[in-house]
Amino acid sequence: MGVPLLLVHLVMIFGSLGVLALCALRLWRQIKATKSAAFELKDRAADLGNKVSELTERLESVDVAARLAANAR
């Protein structure tokens, strides 16, 4: 009676360790995906910042041109 009980305990222990390992693997994959998405968002934010700077420069040049045209009249 002692040996089957020992086998049951061993199966439960190794089964639990297997489930724990699978959970850790899934969590690791989710962390990698989250980091990848964060880096992508960081790159997008940098691109948007550059576009905002370019648009600001264009707007300022349009304002200057409009003021010069108004002063020329």
KEKE-3310 file (N, C-alpha, C; in steps of 0.2 Angstrom, whole numbers, plus 5000, padded with zeros to 4 digits):
npx = (5004:5010:5019:5011:5005:5015:5019:5008:5009:5022:5018:5009:5017:5026:5018:5012:5024:5026:5014:5017:5029:5024:5015:5024:5032:5022:5019:5032:5032:5022:5027:5038:5031:5024:5035:5040:5029:5030:5042:5039:5029:5036:5045:5036:5030:5042:5043:5031:5034:5044:5037:5028:5037:5042:5030:5027:5038:5034:5022:5026:5034:5024:5016:5025:5027:5014:5013:5023:5017:5006:5012:5017:5007)
npy = (4994:5006:5009:5012:5023:5032:5033:5040:5052:5056:5058:5068:5078:5080:5082:5094:5102:5102:5109:5122:5125:5126:5137:5147:5148:5153:5165:5171:5172:5181:5192:5195:5199:5210:5218:5220:5226:5238:5244:5246:5255:5266:5269:5273:5284:5292:5295:5302:5313:5319:5322:5331:5341:5345:5349:5360:5368:5371:5377:5389:5395:5397:5406:5417:5420:5425:5436:5444:5446:5453:5464:5469:5475)
npz = (5000:5003:4992:4980:4985:4986:4973:4968:4975:4969:4956:4957:4962:4952:4941:4946:4946:4932:4927:4933:4927:4914:4915:4919:4907:4898:4904:4903:4888:4887:4893:4885:4873:4877:4880:4867:4861:4868:4865:4851:4852:4858:4847:4838:4845:4845:4831:4829:4836:4829:4817:4822:4825:4812:4807:4815:4811:4798:4800:4806:4796:4787:4794:4795:4782:4779:4787:4781:4769:4773:4778:4767:4760)
capx = (5000:5015:5022:5006:5004:5021:5019:5003:5012:5027:5014:5006:5022:5029:5012:5012:5029:5025:5010:5020:5033:5020:5013:5030:5033:5017:5021:5038:5030:5018:5032:5042:5026:5023:5041:5040:5024:5032:5047:5036:5025:5041:5047:5030:5030:5047:5041:5026:5037:5048:5032:5026:5042:5042:5024:5028:5042:5030:5017:5030:5036:5018:5015:5030:5025:5008:5015:5027:5012:5002:5016:5019:5001)
capy = (5000:5012:5010:5015:5030:5035:5034:5045:5058:5058:5060:5074:5083:5081:5086:5101:5106:5103:5115:5128:5127:5129:5144:5152:5149:5157:5172:5174:5174:5187:5198:5197:5202:5217:5222:5221:5231:5244:5247:5248:5262:5271:5271:5277:5291:5296:5297:5307:5319:5322:5324:5337:5346:5347:5353:5366:5373:5373:5382:5395:5398:5400:5412:5422:5422:5428:5442:5448:5448:5458:5470:5472:5478)
capz = (5000:5003:4985:4976:4988:4985:4966:4967:4977:4964:4950:4959:4963:4945:4938:4948:4943:4925:4926:4935:4921:4908:4917:4919:4900:4895:4907:4899:4882:4887:4895:4879:4869:4880:4879:4860:4860:4871:4860:4845:4854:4859:4841:4835:4848:4842:4824:4829:4839:4823:4813:4825:4824:4805:4805:4818:4807:4792:4802:4808:4790:4784:4798:4793:4775:4779:4790:4776:4764:4776:4779:4760:4757)
cpx = (5004:5017:5017:5005:5009:5021:5014:5006:5018:5023:5011:5011:5025:5024:5012:5018:5029:5020:5013:5025:5030:5017:5019:5032:5028:5018:5027:5036:5026:5022:5036:5037:5025:5029:5042:5035:5026:5037:5044:5032:5030:5044:5042:5030:5036:5046:5036:5029:5041:5043:5029:5031:5042:5035:5024:5032:5038:5025:5020:5032:5030:5016:5019:5029:5019:5009:5018:5022:5008:5005:5017:5013:5001)
cpy = (5006:5014:5014:5023:5035:5038:5040:5052:5061:5061:5067:5080:5085:5084:5093:5105:5107:5109:5121:5130:5129:5136:5149:5153:5154:5164:5175:5176:5181:5193:5200:5201:5209:5221:5224:5227:5238:5248:5249:5255:5267:5273:5275:5284:5295:5299:5302:5313:5322:5325:5331:5343:5349:5351:5360:5371:5375:5378:5389:5398:5401:5406:5418:5425:5426:5435:5447:5450:5453:5465:5473:5476:5485)
cpz = (5000:4996:4981:4978:4986:4977:4965:4969:4972:4958:4951:4959:4956:4940:4939:4946:4936:4923:4928:4930:4915:4909:4917:4911:4897:4898:4904:4892:4882:4889:4889:4874:4871:4879:4872:4858:4863:4867:4854:4846:4855:4852:4837:4838:4846:4835:4824:4832:4833:4818:4816:4824:4817:4804:4809:4814:4801:4794:4803:4801:4786:4787:4796:4786:4775:4782:4785:4771:4767:4777:4772:4757:4760)
residu = (MET:GLY:VAL:PRO:LEU:LEU:LEU:VAL:HIS:LEU:VAL:MET:ILE:PHE:GLY:SER:LEU:GLY:VAL:LEU:ALA:LEU:CYS:ALA:LEU:ARG:LEU:TRP:ARG:GLN:ILE:LYS:ALA:THR:LYS:SER:ALA:ALA:PHE:GLU:LEU:LYS:ASP:ARG:ALA:ALA:ASP:LEU:GLY:ASN:LYS:VAL:SER:GLU:LEU:THR:GLU:ARG:LEU:GLU:SER:VAL:ASP:VAL:ALA:ALA:ARG:LEU:ALA:ALA:ASN:ALA:ARG)
# end
